[in-house]
Amino acid sequence: GAVVSQHPSRVICKSGTSVKIECRSLDFQATTMFWYRQFPKQSLMLMATSNEGSKATYEQGVEKDKFLINHASLTLSTLTVTSAHPEDSSFYICSATTGQETQYFGPGTRLLVL
Amino acid sequence: QKEVEQDPGPLSVPEGAIVSLNCTYSNSAFQYFMWYRQYSRKGPELLMYTYSSGNKEDGRFTAQVDKSSKYISLFIRDSQPSDSATYLCAMRGYGNNRLAFGKGNQVVVIP
Protein backbone atom coordinates (compact mmCIF):
# COMPACT_ATOMS: atom_id res chain seq x y z
CA GLY A 1 0.00 0.00 0.00
CA ALA A 2 0.93 3.66 -0.21
CA VAL A 3 3.29 4.92 2.49
CA VAL A 4 3.22 8.34 4.09
CA SER A 5 5.82 9.44 6.58
CA GLN A 6 5.87 12.28 9.07
CA HIS A 7 8.75 13.91 10.85
CA PRO A 8 9.24 14.42 13.69
CA SER A 9 7.07 11.84 15.43
CA ARG A 10 7.18 13.81 18.63
CA VAL A 11 8.25 17.31 19.54
CA ILE A 12 8.35 19.30 22.75
CA CYS A 13 8.89 23.03 22.51
CA LYS A 14 8.67 26.18 24.57
CA SER A 15 5.74 28.55 24.25
CA GLY A 16 6.36 31.19 21.59
CA THR A 17 8.57 29.09 19.35
CA SER A 18 7.70 27.75 15.90
CA VAL A 19 7.57 24.09 15.00
CA LYS A 20 7.74 22.57 11.52
CA ILE A 21 6.23 19.18 10.72
CA GLU A 22 7.04 17.41 7.46
CA CYS A 23 4.76 15.03 5.59
CA ARG A 24 6.12 12.91 2.74
CA SER A 25 4.52 10.44 0.37
CA LEU A 26 7.25 7.85 -0.09
CA ASP A 27 6.10 5.74 -3.02
CA PHE A 28 3.57 7.84 -4.87
CA GLN A 29 3.00 11.38 -6.03
CA ALA A 30 0.38 13.15 -3.98
CA THR A 31 -1.67 15.75 -5.81
CA THR A 32 -3.37 16.67 -2.57
CA MET A 33 -2.29 16.51 1.05
CA PHE A 34 -4.42 17.11 4.10
CA TRP A 35 -3.58 18.19 7.62
CA TYR A 36 -5.64 17.03 10.57
CA ARG A 37 -5.62 17.60 14.26
CA GLN A 38 -6.83 15.03 16.76
CA PHE A 39 -7.57 15.46 20.44
CA PRO A 40 -7.65 12.46 22.80
CA LYS A 41 -10.58 10.11 22.19
CA GLN A 42 -11.91 12.29 19.39
CA SER A 43 -12.08 11.87 15.65
CA LEU A 44 -9.93 13.65 13.12
CA MET A 45 -10.52 17.34 12.58
CA LEU A 46 -9.54 18.60 9.15
CA MET A 47 -7.43 21.75 9.36
CA ALA A 48 -6.50 22.40 5.74
CA THR A 49 -6.18 20.96 2.27
CA SER A 50 -3.14 21.65 0.17
CA ASN A 51 -2.45 21.05 -3.50
CA GLU A 52 1.04 21.10 -4.90
CA GLY A 53 2.08 24.55 -6.03
CA SER A 54 -0.97 26.39 -4.78
CA LYS A 55 -2.14 27.98 -1.57
CA ALA A 56 -3.73 25.79 1.05
CA THR A 57 -7.44 25.91 1.74
CA TYR A 58 -8.14 26.26 5.44
CA GLU A 59 -11.19 25.06 7.29
CA GLN A 60 -13.36 27.54 9.10
CA GLY A 61 -11.87 28.53 12.42
CA VAL A 62 -8.30 27.54 11.53
CA GLU A 63 -5.91 30.50 11.51
CA LYS A 64 -3.88 30.43 8.33
CA ASP A 65 -1.24 32.77 9.78
CA LYS A 66 -0.72 30.46 12.72
CA PHE A 67 -0.69 27.19 10.81
CA LEU A 68 1.44 27.78 7.73
CA ILE A 69 1.23 25.09 5.08
CA ASN A 70 3.62 24.68 2.19
CA HIS A 71 3.17 22.01 -0.46
CA ALA A 72 6.41 22.46 -2.35
CA SER A 73 6.40 19.24 -4.35
CA LEU A 74 4.24 16.23 -5.15
CA THR A 75 5.84 14.32 -2.30
CA LEU A 76 6.29 16.90 0.44
CA SER A 77 4.05 19.16 2.48
CA THR A 78 5.01 21.02 5.63
CA LEU A 79 2.95 22.42 8.47
CA THR A 80 4.52 25.13 10.59
CA VAL A 81 2.89 26.00 13.88
CA THR A 82 4.00 29.56 14.50
CA SER A 83 4.34 31.07 17.97
CA ALA A 84 3.08 27.87 19.53
CA HIS A 85 1.13 28.00 22.77
CA PRO A 86 0.08 25.22 25.16
CA GLU A 87 -3.38 25.08 23.60
CA ASP A 88 -1.71 24.05 20.33
CA SER A 89 -0.56 20.84 21.98
CA SER A 90 -2.20 18.03 20.04
CA PHE A 91 -1.69 15.11 17.67
CA TYR A 92 -1.18 16.34 14.11
CA ILE A 93 -1.71 13.90 11.26
CA CYS A 94 -1.22 14.38 7.57
CA SER A 95 -2.66 12.37 4.73
CA ALA A 96 -1.99 12.20 1.03
CA THR A 97 -3.88 11.14 -2.05
CA THR A 98 -3.26 10.79 -5.75
CA GLY A 99 -6.81 11.94 -6.28
CA GLN A 100 -7.81 8.59 -7.73
CA GLU A 101 -8.13 6.61 -4.53
CA THR A 102 -8.51 7.31 -0.88
CA GLN A 103 -6.33 9.13 1.62
CA TYR A 104 -3.30 7.45 3.14
CA PHE A 105 -2.31 8.72 6.53
CA GLY A 106 1.02 9.41 8.13
CA PRO A 107 1.91 8.09 11.59
CA GLY A 108 1.21 11.44 13.24
CA THR A 109 3.24 14.00 15.19
CA ARG A 110 2.64 14.59 18.84
CA LEU A 111 3.25 18.22 19.76
CA LEU A 112 3.64 19.33 23.35
CA VAL A 113 4.04 23.03 24.01
CA LEU A 114 5.31 23.91 27.46
CA GLN B 1 -28.02 15.53 11.67
CA LYS B 2 -24.36 14.72 11.16
CA GLU B 3 -23.27 13.50 7.76
CA VAL B 4 -21.84 10.29 9.22
CA GLU B 5 -23.06 8.61 12.38
CA GLN B 6 -20.98 6.03 14.20
CA ASP B 7 -21.57 4.74 17.70
CA PRO B 8 -18.30 5.43 19.56
CA GLY B 9 -18.64 2.39 21.83
CA PRO B 10 -16.47 1.12 23.46
CA LEU B 11 -17.14 -2.42 22.34
CA SER B 12 -15.60 -5.30 24.27
CA VAL B 13 -15.59 -8.82 22.87
CA PRO B 14 -13.84 -12.07 23.84
CA GLU B 15 -11.04 -13.32 21.65
CA GLY B 16 -12.36 -15.32 18.70
CA ALA B 17 -15.70 -13.52 18.55
CA ILE B 18 -17.03 -11.66 15.54
CA VAL B 19 -16.81 -7.88 15.78
CA SER B 20 -19.56 -5.97 14.02
CA LEU B 21 -19.24 -2.24 13.41
CA ASN B 22 -21.43 0.06 11.39
CA CYS B 23 -21.99 3.59 10.22
CA THR B 24 -24.95 5.37 8.73
CA TYR B 25 -24.82 8.41 6.52
CA SER B 26 -27.21 10.98 5.16
CA ASN B 27 -25.49 12.28 2.03
CA SER B 28 -26.50 10.26 -1.02
CA ALA B 29 -23.56 11.77 -2.93
CA PHE B 30 -21.15 9.52 -1.04
CA GLN B 31 -19.86 6.88 -3.40
CA TYR B 32 -16.62 5.64 -1.84
CA PHE B 33 -16.43 4.04 1.58
CA MET B 34 -13.48 3.26 3.78
CA TRP B 35 -12.66 1.71 7.10
CA TYR B 36 -9.54 2.77 8.93
CA ARG B 37 -7.96 1.23 12.01
CA GLN B 38 -6.18 3.51 14.43
CA TYR B 39 -4.03 2.27 17.26
CA SER B 40 -3.42 4.57 20.19
CA ARG B 41 -1.00 7.39 19.34
CA LYS B 42 -0.70 6.28 15.71
CA GLY B 43 -2.09 7.49 12.40
CA PRO B 44 -5.11 5.75 10.82
CA GLU B 45 -4.32 2.73 8.67
CA LEU B 46 -6.52 1.89 5.69
CA LEU B 47 -8.26 -1.46 6.14
CA MET B 48 -10.94 -1.56 3.48
CA TYR B 49 -11.90 0.58 0.50
CA THR B 50 -15.12 -0.04 -1.40
CA TYR B 51 -17.20 1.84 -3.93
CA SER B 52 -20.16 -0.35 -4.69
CA SER B 53 -22.95 -1.92 -2.74
CA GLY B 54 -22.32 -5.44 -1.58
CA ASN B 55 -19.59 -7.26 0.30
CA LYS B 56 -15.83 -7.08 0.04
CA GLU B 57 -13.66 -9.56 1.88
CA ASP B 58 -9.99 -9.32 2.83
CA GLY B 59 -8.76 -12.02 5.16
CA ARG B 60 -10.66 -11.78 8.43
CA PHE B 61 -12.27 -8.49 7.41
CA THR B 62 -15.50 -8.02 5.49
CA ALA B 63 -16.84 -4.64 4.47
CA GLN B 64 -20.47 -4.34 3.55
CA VAL B 65 -22.14 -1.41 1.81
CA ASP B 66 -25.86 -0.85 1.38
CA LYS B 67 -26.30 2.38 -0.53
CA SER B 68 -30.09 2.12 -0.59
CA SER B 69 -30.15 2.17 3.22
CA LYS B 70 -27.09 4.45 3.52
CA TYR B 71 -25.50 1.93 5.83
CA ILE B 72 -22.04 0.42 5.91
CA SER B 73 -20.59 -2.30 8.10
CA LEU B 74 -17.28 -3.87 8.98
CA PHE B 75 -17.04 -7.40 10.31
CA ILE B 76 -13.93 -8.86 11.91
CA ARG B 77 -13.93 -12.64 12.19
CA ASP B 78 -11.90 -14.60 14.72
CA SER B 79 -10.99 -11.40 16.55
CA GLN B 80 -7.57 -11.17 18.14
CA PRO B 81 -6.24 -8.98 20.96
CA SER B 82 -4.17 -7.21 18.28
CA ASP B 83 -7.46 -6.03 16.74
CA SER B 84 -7.99 -3.81 19.78
CA ALA B 85 -8.05 -0.33 18.30
CA THR B 86 -10.36 2.45 17.21
CA TYR B 87 -12.12 1.87 13.90
CA LEU B 88 -13.11 4.86 11.82
CA CYS B 89 -15.52 4.79 8.93
CA ALA B 90 -14.98 7.38 6.22
CA MET B 91 -16.61 8.23 2.93
CA ARG B 92 -16.45 10.67 0.06
CA GLY B 93 -18.29 11.67 -3.04
CA TYR B 94 -17.22 11.22 -6.65
CA GLY B 95 -14.56 13.74 -7.64
CA ASN B 96 -14.21 14.96 -4.06
CA ASN B 97 -11.03 14.10 -2.17
CA ARG B 98 -12.34 15.31 1.14
CA LEU B 99 -13.41 12.59 3.57
CA ALA B 100 -16.31 12.65 6.00
CA PHE B 101 -15.49 10.62 9.10
CA GLY B 102 -17.47 8.86 11.74
CA LYS B 103 -16.49 9.50 15.35
CA GLY B 104 -14.66 6.19 15.58
CA ASN B 105 -15.56 3.05 17.48
CA GLN B 106 -13.18 1.75 20.15
CA VAL B 107 -12.90 -2.03 20.13
CA VAL B 108 -11.32 -4.10 22.89
CA VAL B 109 -10.68 -7.81 22.31
CA ILE B 110 -10.23 -9.59 25.59
CA PRO B 111 -7.85 -12.58 25.62
Interface residues (C-beta under 8 A of the other chain):
Chain A: G1 V4 Q6 T32 F34 K41 Q42 S43 L44 L46 T49 F91 I93 T97 G99 E101 T102 Q103 Y104 F105 G106 P107 G108 R110
Chain B: Y32 M34 Y36 R41 K42 G43 P44 E45 L46 Y49 L88 A90 R92 N97 R98 L99 F101 G102 K103 G104 Q106
